[in-house]
């Protein structure tokens, strides 16, 4: 009997052990493994003593700083390019000014100016008044002026020289190779007078030849106001300007 009871007790213990085969693994051993894994993960999330989140933040800051430095460098390069470009435009424009003075273009222009003055000084008082009030009369005076002016070969040569110079200057401005500000400062009155006196002739010439002169574009390029070739020479003591009732 005792032997049988002892056998039953042994079976009971074994049965309990069969129902708890992983008791040690689910107990302290499993807890220890979990702690080790957490420690491994914690160690693996660090590099050179810094957490990966810190490295990510540092990388973002470095990227932002690099972009700001690149932007600053780009702006500095742009300002430097702009200054060099302005200097190049000024240099080329000053070359035109030097050419105007030193290569004889001022002399033919002076001839054009003198011929214009001489012609309009010869106009009668009636024509002078009409030139200010009557568009048709003014057109006829222009025609007479061109006819008389271009009869002289030296006048035609002088006109072509000045036209050539202003053509080259206009092309330089159109190509953005010359400074508009410097050109306008130096040539403003000269170009306006030339266009006021010979703009009509240049337009007629363009219609005949089919080739538009670049000189005409100078008025637009430099934003010059339109004027008249006729200076104010209307006589003041004519007797007809007496106020009523005097």
N, CA and C of each residue as an Amber inpcrd file, in Angstrom:
protein
   738
   0.8160000  -1.1980000   0.0000000   0.0000000   0.0000000   0.0000000
   0.8520000   1.2510000   0.0000000   1.8210000   1.1920000   0.8590000
   2.7190000   2.3750000   0.9360000   3.4180000   2.5990000  -0.3520000
   3.7740000   1.5440000  -0.9930000   4.4810000   1.6660000  -2.2780000
   3.5950000   2.2690000  -3.3290000   2.3280000   1.8780000  -3.2460000
   1.3890000   2.4150000  -4.2330000   1.1560000   3.8800000  -4.0190000
   1.0470000   4.2810000  -2.7180000   0.8300000   5.7050000  -2.4350000
   2.0080000   6.5390000  -2.8530000   3.1660000   5.9340000  -2.6310000
   4.3830000   6.6690000  -3.0470000   4.4200000   6.8530000  -4.5350000
   3.9430000   5.8990000  -5.2680000   3.9220000   6.0160000  -6.7370000
   2.9390000   7.0630000  -7.1840000   1.8060000   7.1320000  -6.4760000
   0.8060000   8.1390000  -6.8390000   1.3310000   9.5380000  -6.5980000
   2.0190000   9.6720000  -5.4850000   2.5880000  11.0010000  -5.1670000
   3.6070000  11.4200000  -6.2000000   4.3870000  10.4660000  -6.6560000
   5.4060000  10.7950000  -7.6830000   4.7650000  11.2250000  -8.9770000
   3.6740000  10.5010000  -9.3290000   2.9840000  10.8660000 -10.5560000
   2.3790000  12.2450000 -10.4700000   1.8870000  12.6010000  -9.2660000
   1.2780000  13.9190000  -9.0630000   2.2870000  15.0200000  -9.2380000
   3.4680000  14.8310000  -8.7140000   4.5380000  15.8310000  -8.8490000
   4.9480000  15.9850000 -10.2820000   5.0940000  14.8160000 -10.9600000
   5.4800000  14.8800000 -12.3710000   4.4070000  15.5570000 -13.1960000
   3.1290000  15.2800000 -12.8510000   2.0360000  15.9010000 -13.5830000
   2.0610000  17.4090000 -13.4370000   2.3310000  17.8950000 -12.2280000
   2.4130000  19.3280000 -12.0130000   3.5680000  19.9160000 -12.7790000
   4.6680000  19.1730000 -12.7930000   5.8310000  19.6740000 -13.5510000
   5.5560000  19.6710000 -15.0410000   4.7620000  18.6570000 -15.5240000
   4.4140000  18.6170000 -16.9420000   3.5740000  19.8170000 -17.3210000
   2.7240000  20.2690000 -16.3950000   1.9040000  21.4320000 -16.6850000
   2.6730000  22.7260000 -16.5650000   3.8910000  22.7200000 -15.9820000
   4.7080000  23.9390000 -15.8360000   6.0900000  23.6920000 -16.3880000
   6.1910000  23.3280000 -17.6990000   7.5210000  22.9640000 -18.2510000
   8.4330000  24.1650000 -18.4050000   7.8890000  25.4420000 -18.5070000
   8.7150000  26.6310000 -18.7750000   8.6940000  27.5860000 -17.5820000
   8.5400000  27.0130000 -16.4280000   8.4200000  27.8580000 -15.2440000
   9.6390000  28.7490000 -15.0710000  10.7990000  28.2090000 -15.2350000
  12.0190000  29.0200000 -15.0530000  12.1720000  30.0550000 -16.1480000
  11.7900000  29.7030000 -17.3730000  11.9310000  30.6260000 -18.4980000
  10.9540000  31.7730000 -18.3790000   9.7560000  31.5320000 -17.9380000
   8.7510000  32.5670000 -17.7960000   8.9260000  33.3740000 -16.5280000
   9.8190000  32.9400000 -15.7250000  10.0390000  33.6280000 -14.4640000
  11.2510000  34.5240000 -14.5210000  12.2140000  34.2890000 -13.6760000
  13.3930000  35.1500000 -13.5440000  14.2360000  35.1600000 -14.8040000
  14.3620000  34.0450000 -15.4980000  15.1860000  33.9970000 -16.7180000
  14.6210000  34.9140000 -17.7920000  13.2840000  34.8770000 -17.9700000
  12.6560000  35.7330000 -18.9800000  12.8280000  37.2010000 -18.6300000
  12.6530000  37.5710000 -17.3820000  12.8280000  38.9480000 -16.9220000
  14.2510000  39.4340000 -17.1630000  15.1990000  38.5390000 -16.8690000
  16.6100000  38.9120000 -17.0850000  16.9000000  39.1280000 -18.5570000
  16.3400000  38.2740000 -19.4250000  16.5610000  38.4360000 -20.8730000
  15.9510000  39.7470000 -21.3630000  14.7470000  40.1030000 -20.8480000
  14.1000000  41.3510000 -21.2520000  14.9360000  42.5590000 -20.8390000
  15.4740000  42.5340000 -19.6690000  16.3380000  43.6050000 -19.2090000
  17.5710000  43.7240000 -20.0850000  18.1360000  42.5790000 -20.4360000
  19.3260000  42.5910000 -21.3000000  18.9970000  43.1790000 -22.6640000
  17.7880000  42.7930000 -23.2060000  17.4180000  43.3280000 -24.5110000
  17.2180000  44.8280000 -24.4600000  16.5800000  45.3020000 -23.3730000
  16.3900000  46.7460000 -23.2250000  17.7290000  47.4720000 -23.1340000
  18.6200000  46.8540000 -22.4190000  19.9560000  47.4660000 -22.3010000
  20.6490000  47.4940000 -23.6460000  20.4800000  46.3850000 -24.4210000
  21.1070000  46.3460000 -25.7500000  20.5030000  47.4120000 -26.6560000
  19.1340000  47.5440000 -26.6010000  18.4690000  48.5530000 -27.4180000
  18.9240000  49.9470000 -27.0250000  19.0240000  50.1650000 -25.7070000
  19.4700000  51.4770000 -25.2280000  20.8770000  51.7720000 -25.6990000
  21.7210000  50.7870000 -25.6680000  23.0930000  50.9850000 -26.1380000
  23.1430000  51.1610000 -27.6470000  22.2950000  50.4270000 -28.3580000
  22.3070000  50.5190000 -29.8230000  21.7300000  51.8410000 -30.3060000
  20.9130000  52.5690000 -29.4890000  20.3330000  53.8520000 -29.8760000
  21.2590000  55.0140000 -29.5740000  22.4720000  54.7440000 -29.2280000
  23.4630000  55.7790000 -28.9590000  24.6480000  55.6150000 -29.9050000
  25.2820000  56.7610000 -30.1990000  26.4970000  56.7540000 -31.0210000
  27.4430000  57.8040000 -30.4690000  28.6310000  57.3470000 -30.0940000
  29.6100000  58.2350000 -29.4690000  29.0250000  58.9370000 -28.2360000
  28.2250000  58.1800000 -27.5070000  27.6860000  58.7060000 -26.2580000
  26.4780000  59.5790000 -26.4140000  25.9910000  59.7960000 -27.6330000
  24.8100000  60.6250000 -27.8630000  23.6920000  59.7760000 -28.4450000
  22.4640000  60.0920000 -28.0000000  21.3080000  59.3710000 -28.5170000
  21.0800000  59.7270000 -29.9810000  20.4620000  58.8010000 -30.7030000
  20.2310000  59.0170000 -32.1260000  19.3260000  60.2260000 -32.3740000
  18.4000000  60.5000000 -31.4440000  17.5440000  61.6690000 -31.5970000
  18.3620000  62.9540000 -31.5680000  19.3660000  62.9800000 -30.7020000
  20.2430000  64.1510000 -30.6270000  21.0530000  64.3100000 -31.9080000
  21.5160000  63.1660000 -32.4350000  22.2580000  63.2240000 -33.7030000
  21.3560000  63.7240000 -34.8320000  20.0880000  63.3070000 -34.8450000
  19.1530000  63.7490000 -35.8740000  18.9090000  65.2490000 -35.7810000
  18.7330000  65.7410000 -34.5450000  18.5390000  67.1740000 -34.3480000
  19.7660000  67.9650000 -34.7840000  20.9380000  67.4420000 -34.4420000
  22.1890000  68.1070000 -34.8430000  22.3210000  68.1520000 -36.3620000
  21.9550000  67.0490000 -37.0110000  22.0430000  66.9970000 -38.4760000
  21.0970000  68.0230000 -39.1070000  19.8930000  68.1700000 -38.5330000
  18.9490000  69.1700000 -39.0530000  19.4840000  70.5850000 -38.8860000
  20.0810000  70.8630000 -37.7150000  20.6540000  72.1820000 -37.4830000
  21.7970000  72.4710000 -38.4560000  22.6320000  71.4550000 -38.6910000
  23.7460000  71.6230000 -39.6240000  23.2120000  71.8950000 -41.0340000
  22.1480000  71.2080000 -41.4090000  21.5490000  71.4240000 -42.7320000
  21.0230000  72.8470000 -42.8780000  20.3160000  73.3160000 -41.8320000
  19.7680000  74.6800000 -41.8720000  20.8860000  75.7050000 -41.9550000
  21.9220000  75.5190000 -41.1340000  23.0550000  76.4480000 -41.1510000
  23.7420000  76.4380000 -42.5170000  23.8740000  75.2500000 -43.1070000
  24.5030000  75.1430000 -44.4330000  23.6860000  75.8800000 -45.4850000
  22.3460000  75.7610000 -45.4050000  21.4890000  76.4670000 -46.3540000
  21.6010000  77.9740000 -46.1900000  21.6530000  78.4350000 -44.9390000
  21.7980000  79.8710000 -44.6920000  23.1320000  80.3900000 -45.2110000
  24.1830000  79.6100000 -44.9930000  25.5030000  80.0160000 -45.4950000
  25.5180000  80.0430000 -47.0200000  24.8690000  79.0550000 -47.6310000
  24.8060000  79.0260000 -49.0990000  24.0240000  80.2210000 -49.6300000
  22.9110000  80.5750000 -48.9300000  22.1190000  81.7350000 -49.3350000
  22.9290000  83.0180000 -49.2050000  23.6600000  83.1540000 -48.0920000
  24.4950000  84.3390000 -47.8860000  25.5770000  84.4290000 -48.9550000
  26.1740000  83.2820000 -49.2790000  27.2080000  83.2710000 -50.3160000
  26.6230000  83.6430000 -51.6700000  25.3870000  83.1500000 -51.9470000
  24.7390000  83.4890000 -53.2070000  24.4360000  84.9740000 -53.3060000
  23.9400000  85.5570000 -52.2170000  23.6520000  86.9920000 -52.2180000
  24.9260000  87.8040000 -52.3860000  25.9860000  87.3860000 -51.7200000
  27.2650000  88.0890000 -51.8360000  27.7770000  88.0180000 -53.2730000
  27.6370000  86.8300000 -53.8830000  28.0890000  86.6760000 -55.2680000
  27.2500000  87.5420000 -56.2080000  25.9290000  87.6350000 -55.9340000
  25.0520000  88.4530000 -56.7780000  25.4190000  89.9270000 -56.6720000
  25.6400000  90.4130000 -55.4510000  26.0210000  91.8150000 -55.2750000
  27.3590000  92.1070000 -55.9450000  28.2690000  91.1530000 -55.8430000
  29.5720000  91.3430000 -56.4810000  29.4300000  91.3740000 -57.9980000
  28.5720000  90.4810000 -58.5310000  28.3250000  90.4660000 -59.9770000
  27.6850000  91.7750000 -60.4210000  26.7030000  92.2510000 -59.6370000
  26.0280000  93.4980000 -59.9890000  27.0060000  94.6680000 -60.0040000
  27.8780000  94.7330000 -59.0030000  28.8550000  95.8270000 -58.9470000
  29.8110000  95.7600000 -60.1340000  30.2600000  94.5500000 -60.4490000
  31.1720000  94.3990000 -61.5880000  30.4660000  94.7470000 -62.8910000
  29.1900000  94.3670000 -63.0050000  28.4390000  94.6760000 -64.2160000
  28.2560000  96.1780000 -64.3620000  27.8780000  96.8510000 -63.2760000
  27.7210000  98.3090000 -63.3120000  29.0340000  98.9770000 -63.6850000
  30.1130000  98.4390000 -63.1630000  31.4300000  99.0070000 -63.4910000
  31.7450000  98.8190000 -64.9670000  31.3970000  97.6330000 -65.5020000
  31.6420000  97.3760000 -66.9270000  30.7760000  98.2840000 -67.8010000
  29.5050000  98.4780000 -67.4170000  28.6250000  99.3660000 -68.1800000
  29.1530000 100.7970000 -68.1640000  29.5980000 101.2310000 -66.9930000
  30.1160000 102.5950000 -66.8750000  31.3750000 102.7650000 -67.7190000
  32.2520000 101.7710000 -67.6820000  33.5000000 101.8450000 -68.4470000
  33.2240000 101.9540000 -69.9420000  32.2930000 101.1220000 -70.4460000
  31.9880000 101.1340000 -71.8810000  31.3200000 102.4470000 -72.2880000
  30.4710000 102.9780000 -71.4220000  29.8090000 104.2480000 -71.7310000
  30.8090000 105.3910000 -71.7500000  31.7370000 105.3720000 -70.8150000
  32.7820000 106.4050000 -70.7860000  33.6610000 106.3310000 -72.0340000
  33.8060000 105.1310000 -72.5910000  34.5420000 104.9920000 -73.8480000
  33.8000000 105.6970000 -74.9800000  32.4700000 105.5770000 -74.9850000
  31.6780000 106.3020000 -75.9880000  31.8370000 107.8110000 -75.8190000
  31.8230000 108.2770000 -74.5860000  31.9830000 109.7080000 -74.3240000
  33.3490000 110.1830000 -74.7950000  34.3670000 109.3580000 -74.5130000
  35.7130000 109.7090000 -74.9560000  35.8010000 109.7250000 -76.4800000
  35.1340000 108.7680000 -77.1200000  35.1120000 108.7160000 -78.5860000
  34.4150000 109.9460000 -79.1630000  33.3410000 110.3540000 -78.5470000
  32.6180000 111.5420000 -78.9930000  33.5160000 112.7740000 -78.9680000
  34.3020000 112.8960000 -77.9300000  35.1480000 114.0770000 -77.7670000
  36.4390000 114.0010000 -78.5870000  37.0460000 112.8140000 -78.6230000
  38.4030000 112.7050000 -79.1580000  38.4620000 112.2830000 -80.6220000
  37.4200000 111.6670000 -81.1400000  37.4740000 111.1780000 -82.5260000
  36.6410000 112.0110000 -83.4910000  36.3310000 113.2270000 -83.0810000
  35.7730000 114.1750000 -84.0300000  34.2900000 114.1480000 -84.2430000
  33.5180000 113.4630000 -83.3840000  32.0670000 113.4490000 -83.5890000
  31.4040000 114.7350000 -83.0860000  32.0380000 115.3880000 -82.1420000
  31.4700000 116.6420000 -81.6460000  31.4780000 117.7190000 -82.7360000
  32.5070000 117.6980000 -83.5850000  32.6240000 118.7160000 -84.6330000
  31.4920000 118.6360000 -85.6560000  31.1920000 117.4570000 -86.2250000
  30.0590000 117.4060000 -87.1770000  28.7270000 117.7360000 -86.5020000
  28.5870000 117.3700000 -85.2310000  27.3490000 117.7340000 -84.5410000
  27.2250000 119.2560000 -84.4140000  28.3380000 119.9060000 -84.1290000
  28.3190000 121.3770000 -84.0450000  27.9170000 121.9930000 -85.3770000
  28.3530000 121.3490000 -86.4790000  27.9670000 121.8310000 -87.8020000
  26.4550000 121.7140000 -87.9940000  25.8820000 120.5780000 -87.5820000
  24.4270000 120.4130000 -87.6840000  23.7000000 121.4770000 -86.8730000
  24.1850000 121.7270000 -85.6950000  23.5510000 122.7160000 -84.8280000
  23.6280000 124.1160000 -85.4340000  24.7870000 124.4540000 -86.0010000
  24.9520000 125.7880000 -86.5920000  24.0740000 125.9580000 -87.8230000
  23.9830000 124.9070000 -88.6540000  23.1450000 124.9750000 -89.8450000
  21.6760000 125.1190000 -89.4650000  21.2870000 124.4100000 -88.4540000
  19.9010000 124.5260000 -87.9790000  19.6220000 125.9500000 -87.5140000
  20.5090000 126.5050000 -86.7230000  20.3080000 127.8560000 -86.2090000
  20.2680000 128.8790000 -87.3510000  21.1900000 128.7140000 -88.3120000
  21.2460000 129.6400000 -89.4350000  19.9550000 129.6100000 -90.2450000
  19.4030000 128.4100000 -90.4480000  18.1820000 128.2950000 -91.2300000
  17.0100000 128.9660000 -90.5110000  16.8510000 128.6870000 -89.2480000
  15.6930000 129.2240000 -88.5420000  15.8340000 130.7130000 -88.2440000
  17.0580000 131.1900000 -88.2020000  17.2380000 132.6420000 -88.0920000
  16.7800000 133.3560000 -89.3590000  16.8170000 132.6290000 -90.4670000
  16.4300000 133.2390000 -91.7430000  14.9190000 133.2160000 -91.9780000
  14.1620000 132.5620000 -91.1050000  12.7090000 132.4850000 -91.2910000
  12.0560000 133.8370000 -91.0380000  10.9990000 134.0840000 -91.7590000
  10.2240000 135.3120000 -91.5570000   9.4470000 135.2110000 -90.2490000
   8.9680000 136.3420000 -89.7980000   8.1760000 136.3670000 -88.5690000
   6.9040000 135.5400000 -88.7140000   6.3140000 135.5650000 -89.9090000
   5.1010000 134.7860000 -90.1570000   5.3850000 133.3010000 -90.0130000
   6.4840000 132.8420000 -90.6040000   6.8490000 131.4230000 -90.5170000
   7.1850000 131.0200000 -89.0790000   7.8300000 131.9180000 -88.3630000
   8.1790000 131.6070000 -86.9730000   6.9280000 131.4110000 -86.1270000
   5.9530000 132.2960000 -86.3240000   4.7070000 132.1420000 -85.5730000
   3.9840000 130.8640000 -85.9840000   3.9640000 130.6220000 -87.2810000
   3.2650000 129.4370000 -87.7850000   3.9160000 128.1440000 -87.2840000
   5.2320000 128.1770000 -87.1190000   5.9360000 126.9720000 -86.6640000
   5.5120000 126.5560000 -85.2540000   4.9470000 127.4980000 -84.4930000
   4.5220000 127.2070000 -83.1260000   3.0500000 126.8610000 -83.0330000
   2.2660000 127.2060000 -84.0590000   0.8050000 127.0520000 -83.9530000
   0.1760000 126.1770000 -85.0240000   0.8360000 126.0470000 -86.1690000
   0.2340000 125.3520000 -87.3090000   1.0630000 124.1260000 -87.6550000
   0.4820000 122.9330000 -87.4830000   1.2160000 121.6890000 -87.7290000
   1.6190000 121.5600000 -89.2010000   0.7310000 121.9740000 -90.1050000
   1.0420000 121.8670000 -91.5380000   2.1650000 122.8270000 -91.9200000
   2.0990000 124.0360000 -91.3910000   3.1630000 125.0040000 -91.6730000
   4.4890000 124.5100000 -91.1020000   4.4360000 123.8990000 -89.9330000
   5.6540000 123.3730000 -89.3170000   6.2390000 122.2420000 -90.1560000
   5.3760000 121.3920000 -90.7000000   5.8400000 120.3050000 -91.5560000
   6.5130000 120.8530000 -92.8210000   5.9430000 121.9080000 -93.3930000
   6.5340000 122.5240000 -94.5850000   7.9040000 123.1400000 -94.2690000
   8.0280000 123.7120000 -93.0840000   9.3190000 124.2970000 -92.7030000
  10.3770000 123.2080000 -92.5270000   9.9580000 122.0880000 -91.9480000
  10.8870000 120.9530000 -91.8320000  11.3520000 120.5200000 -93.2140000
  10.4290000 120.4130000 -94.1410000  10.7790000 119.9860000 -95.4970000
  11.7870000 120.9500000 -96.1200000  11.5640000 122.2220000 -95.9710000
  12.4970000 123.2240000 -96.5110000  13.8530000 123.1110000 -95.8330000
  13.8280000 122.8630000 -94.5420000  15.0830000 122.7310000 -93.8050000
  15.8840000 121.5440000 -94.3130000  15.2600000 120.3770000 -94.4670000
  15.9620000 119.1950000 -94.9620000  16.4710000 119.4260000 -96.3810000
  15.6350000 120.0650000 -97.2090000  16.0310000 120.3090000 -98.5970000
  17.2780000 121.1940000 -98.6600000  17.2770000 122.2580000 -97.8890000
  18.4320000 123.1640000 -97.8900000  19.6510000 122.5290000 -97.2370000
  19.4140000 121.7830000 -96.1940000  20.5300000 121.2010000 -95.4320000
  21.2810000 120.1610000 -96.2530000  20.5690000 119.2400000 -96.8630000
  21.2230000 118.1210000 -97.5410000  21.6930000 118.4860000 -98.9560000
  21.4700000 119.7150000 -99.3930000  22.0720000 120.1520000-100.6500000
  23.5830000 120.2440000-100.5120000  24.0630000 120.5310000 -99.3230000
  25.4990000 120.6370000 -99.0590000  26.0700000 119.2710000 -98.6920000
  27.0960000 118.8490000 -99.4390000  27.6790000 117.5350000 -99.2020000
  28.2940000 117.4280000 -97.8080000  28.9110000 118.5050000 -97.3470000
  29.5440000 118.4530000 -96.0340000  28.5010000 118.2810000 -94.9330000
  27.3170000 118.8430000 -95.1620000  26.2430000 118.6540000 -94.1840000
  25.7770000 117.1990000 -94.1460000  25.6620000 116.6130000 -95.3240000
  25.2500000 115.2030000 -95.3840000  26.2750000 114.3060000 -94.7170000
  27.5640000 114.5760000 -94.9460000  28.6220000 113.7870000 -94.3150000
  28.5970000 113.9460000 -92.7980000  28.3870000 115.1700000 -92.3460000
  28.3130000 115.4230000 -90.9100000  27.1190000 114.6840000 -90.2990000
  25.9870000 114.7320000 -90.9840000  24.7950000 114.0360000 -90.5000000
  25.0500000 112.5380000 -90.4030000  25.6600000 111.9400000 -91.4110000
  25.9170000 110.4970000 -91.4120000  26.8950000 110.1030000 -90.2980000
  27.8660000 110.9640000 -90.0110000  28.8030000 110.6730000 -88.9240000
  28.0930000 110.6440000 -87.5800000  27.2810000 111.6550000 -87.3400000
  26.5550000 111.7210000 -86.0650000  25.5620000 110.5730000 -85.9670000
  24.8760000 110.2680000 -87.0730000  23.9230000 109.1630000 -87.0750000
  24.6160000 107.8370000 -86.7800000  25.7940000 107.6470000 -87.3610000
  26.5430000 106.4140000 -87.1140000  26.9010000 106.2830000 -85.6310000
  27.3620000 107.3610000 -85.0340000  27.7440000 107.3210000 -83.6270000
  26.5350000 106.9760000 -82.7540000  25.4120000 107.6520000 -82.9820000
  24.2300000 107.3990000 -82.1660000  23.6350000 106.0260000 -82.4320000
  23.8160000 105.5210000 -83.6450000  23.4010000 104.1390000 -83.9250000
  24.1660000 103.1560000 -83.0570000  25.4840000 103.3220000 -83.0000000
  26.3240000 102.4390000 -82.1990000  25.9730000 102.5540000 -80.7080000
  25.7340000 103.7670000 -80.2650000  25.3600000 103.9720000 -78.8700000
  24.0150000 103.3140000 -78.5640000  23.0730000 103.4420000 -79.4790000
  21.7640000 102.8280000 -79.2930000  21.8660000 101.3090000 -79.2230000
  22.6620000 100.7170000 -80.0870000  22.8550000  99.2590000 -80.0700000
  23.4880000  98.8090000 -78.7580000  24.4100000  99.6000000 -78.2480000
  25.0560000  99.2780000 -76.9740000  24.0290000  99.3010000 -75.8430000
  23.1440000 100.2740000 -75.8630000  22.1080000 100.3630000 -74.8340000
  21.0910000  99.2310000 -74.9700000  20.7090000  98.9170000 -76.2030000
  19.7400000  97.8450000 -76.4280000  20.2780000  96.5040000 -75.9530000
  21.5800000  96.2970000 -76.0830000  22.2060000  95.0460000 -75.6450000
  22.5640000  95.0610000 -74.1610000  22.1820000  96.1320000 -73.4590000
  22.5010000  96.2890000 -72.0280000  23.9980000  96.2240000 -71.7600000
  24.7530000  96.8280000 -72.6680000  26.2090000  96.8670000 -72.5110000
  26.6850000  98.2620000 -72.1100000  25.7780000  99.2280000 -72.1430000
  26.1050000 100.6040000 -71.7420000  25.1410000 101.0590000 -70.6640000
  25.5720000 102.0220000 -69.8890000  24.7580000 102.5430000 -68.7940000
  23.7780000 103.6000000 -69.3090000  22.4910000 103.3750000 -69.0820000
  21.4800000 104.3460000 -69.5030000  21.5940000 105.6360000 -68.6930000
  21.8810000 105.4940000 -67.4060000  21.9600000 106.6850000 -66.5580000
  23.0920000 107.6130000 -66.9870000  24.2660000 107.0360000 -67.2340000
  25.4090000 107.8550000 -67.6380000  25.1840000 108.4360000 -69.0230000
  24.6170000 107.6260000 -69.9210000  24.3290000 108.1090000 -71.2790000
  23.3680000 109.2890000 -71.2460000  22.3130000 109.1510000 -70.4500000
  21.3290000 110.2260000 -70.3750000  21.9240000 111.4740000 -69.7360000
  22.7540000 111.2870000 -68.7280000  23.3760000 112.4320000 -68.0610000
  24.2500000 113.2290000 -69.0250000  25.0120000 112.5250000 -69.8610000
  25.9650000 113.2040000 -70.7420000  25.3410000 113.6390000 -72.0630000
  24.4790000 112.7960000 -72.6600000  23.9870000 113.0410000 -74.0230000
  22.5300000 113.5020000 -74.0820000  21.8950000 113.7220000 -72.9510000
  20.4640000 114.0240000 -72.9440000  20.0860000 115.1150000 -73.9410000
  20.5990000 116.3060000 -73.7710000  20.2270000 117.4380000 -74.6340000
  20.6910000 117.2310000 -76.0710000  21.8670000 116.6320000 -76.2240000
  22.4240000 116.4050000 -77.5700000  21.5260000 115.4730000 -78.3900000
  21.1380000 114.3560000 -77.7720000  20.2980000 113.3850000 -78.4830000
  18.9050000 113.9460000 -78.7390000  18.3420000 114.6150000 -77.7440000
  17.0020000 115.1900000 -77.9310000  16.9810000 116.1940000 -79.0770000
  17.9810000 117.0640000 -79.1290000  18.0260000 118.0630000 -80.2020000
  18.1710000 117.3960000 -81.5650000  19.0240000 116.3850000 -81.6290000
  19.2280000 115.6790000 -82.8980000  17.9340000 115.0080000 -83.3570000
  17.2450000 114.3470000 -82.4230000  16.0020000 113.6650000 -82.7900000
  14.8730000 114.6530000 -83.0870000  14.8350000 115.7470000 -82.3330000
  13.7940000 116.7450000 -82.6070000  13.9540000 117.3430000 -84.0030000
  15.1960000 117.5100000 -84.4260000  15.4440000 118.1320000 -85.7360000
  15.4490000 117.1330000 -86.8820000  15.9860000 115.9340000 -86.6360000
  16.1710000 114.9820000 -87.7360000  15.3730000 113.6930000 -87.5600000
  14.5520000 113.6060000 -86.4940000  13.7470000 112.3960000 -86.3000000
  12.7990000 112.1450000 -87.4540000  12.1610000 113.2070000 -87.9540000
  11.2510000 113.0580000 -89.0890000  11.9690000 112.5640000 -90.3300000
  13.1650000 113.0990000 -90.5610000  13.9460000 112.6690000 -91.7300000
  14.3400000 111.1980000 -91.5820000  14.7440000 110.7830000 -90.3850000
  15.1400000 109.3900000 -90.1430000  13.9610000 108.4390000 -90.3540000
  12.7800000 108.8560000 -89.9510000  11.6000000 108.0170000 -90.1560000
  11.2630000 107.8830000 -91.6420000  11.3590000 108.9840000 -92.3800000
  11.1210000 108.9240000 -93.8250000  12.1670000 108.0630000 -94.5070000
  13.4030000 108.1940000 -94.0690000  14.4900000 107.3900000 -94.6210000
  14.2430000 105.9100000 -94.3740000  13.7280000 105.5800000 -93.1730000
  13.4430000 104.1850000 -92.8390000  12.3310000 103.6240000 -93.7230000
  11.3360000 104.4560000 -94.0470000  10.2550000 103.9990000 -94.9230000
  10.7690000 103.6980000 -96.3230000  11.7290000 104.5060000 -96.7800000
  12.2640000 104.3250000 -98.1380000  13.1810000 103.1060000 -98.2110000
  14.0680000 102.9700000 -97.2140000  15.0600000 101.8930000 -97.2390000
  14.5460000 100.5900000 -96.6410000  13.5130000 100.6930000 -95.8190000
  12.9930000  99.4820000 -95.1680000  13.8060000  99.0610000 -93.9660000
  14.7680000  99.8770000 -93.5590000  15.6200000  99.5520000 -92.4050000
  15.4610000 100.6380000 -91.3470000  14.9360000 100.2650000 -90.1980000
  14.7140000 101.2210000 -89.1210000  16.0370000 101.6120000 -88.4800000
  16.2370000 102.8860000 -88.3340000  17.4580000 103.3610000 -87.6980000
  17.3760000 103.1660000 -86.1850000  18.4530000 102.6640000 -85.5970000
  18.4820000 102.4610000 -84.1490000  18.4720000 103.7780000 -83.3990000
  18.8440000 104.8620000 -84.0930000  18.8730000 106.1630000 -83.4330000
  17.4820000 106.5400000 -82.9260000  16.4540000 106.1900000 -83.6900000
  15.0820000 106.5400000 -83.3080000  14.7090000 105.8850000 -81.9740000
  15.2980000 104.7110000 -81.7030000  14.9870000 104.0000000 -80.4680000
  15.5660000 104.6850000 -79.2350000  16.4980000 105.6050000 -79.4350000
  17.1290000 106.2620000 -78.2890000  16.1190000 107.0200000 -77.4340000
  15.1310000 107.6010000 -78.0670000  14.1360000 108.3510000 -77.3020000
  13.4220000 107.4350000 -76.3060000  13.0950000 106.2180000 -76.7730000
  12.4250000 105.2570000 -75.8970000  13.4030000 104.6800000 -74.8660000
  14.5870000 104.3380000 -75.3010000  15.5630000 103.7320000 -74.4010000
  15.9410000 104.6500000 -73.2500000  16.0180000 105.9340000 -73.5300000
  16.4360000 106.9040000 -72.5120000  15.2590000 107.6830000 -71.9320000
  14.0370000 107.3350000 -72.3560000  12.8310000 108.0180000 -71.8620000
  12.9320000 109.5310000 -72.0460000  13.2790000 109.9380000 -73.2710000
  13.4410000 111.3640000 -73.5670000  12.1150000 111.9670000 -74.0170000
  11.8580000 113.1600000 -73.5780000  10.6450000 113.8530000 -73.9920000
  10.7850000 114.3670000 -75.4260000   9.6750000 114.3630000 -76.1280000
   9.6790000 114.9040000 -77.4800000   9.6320000 116.4250000 -77.4260000
  10.3650000 117.0430000 -78.3270000  10.3970000 118.4970000 -78.3820000
  10.2670000 118.9780000 -79.8080000  10.7240000 120.1590000 -80.0650000
  10.6830000 120.7240000 -81.4120000  12.0570000 121.2470000 -81.7840000
  12.3350000 121.1760000 -83.0570000  13.6140000 121.6760000 -83.5430000
  13.6430000 123.1970000 -83.5320000  12.4560000 123.8030000 -83.4200000
  12.3650000 125.2610000 -83.4800000  12.5610000 125.8420000 -82.0890000
  13.5670000 126.6480000 -81.9350000  13.7450000 127.3590000 -80.6680000
  12.7810000 128.5340000 -80.6460000  12.5220000 129.0110000 -79.4400000
  11.5280000 130.0710000 -79.2820000  12.1010000 131.4020000 -79.7500000
  11.8430000 131.7190000 -80.9970000  12.3850000 132.9540000 -81.5720000
  11.2820000 133.8780000 -82.0630000  10.0610000 133.6270000 -81.5440000
   8.9420000 134.4610000 -81.9700000   9.1360000 135.8880000 -81.4980000
   9.0910000 136.8700000 -82.3770000   9.2980000 138.2590000 -81.9660000
   8.2680000 138.6950000 -80.9480000   8.7040000 139.4290000 -79.9220000
   7.8050000 139.8820000 -78.8650000   7.2540000 141.2750000 -79.1580000
   7.9990000 142.1390000 -79.8770000   7.5700000 143.5120000 -80.1460000
   6.9330000 143.6160000 -81.5180000   5.8470000 142.8930000 -81.7000000
   5.2320000 142.8680000 -83.0300000   4.1030000 143.8660000 -83.1680000
   3.6470000 144.4530000 -82.0430000   2.5380000 145.3930000 -82.1270000
   1.1990000 144.7200000 -82.1150000   1.1360000 143.4130000 -82.4750000
  -0.1300000 142.7030000 -82.5200000  -0.4640000 142.0860000 -81.1890000
   0.5080000 142.0750000 -80.2600000   0.2380000 141.4430000 -78.9820000
  -0.1710000 142.4660000 -77.9400000  -0.6590000 143.6180000 -78.4020000
  -1.1340000 144.6370000 -77.4600000  -2.4420000 144.1620000 -76.8520000
  -2.5410000 144.2320000 -75.5700000  -3.7290000 143.7380000 -74.8870000
  -4.9350000 144.5780000 -75.2340000  -6.1410000 144.0140000 -75.2950000
  -7.3580000 144.7540000 -75.6210000  -7.6070000 145.8780000 -74.6190000
  -8.0490000 147.0200000 -75.1450000  -8.4040000 148.1280000 -74.2770000
  -7.2630000 149.0580000 -73.9630000  -6.0700000 148.7440000 -74.4650000
  -4.9270000 149.5920000 -74.1590000  -4.8370000 150.7500000 -75.1420000
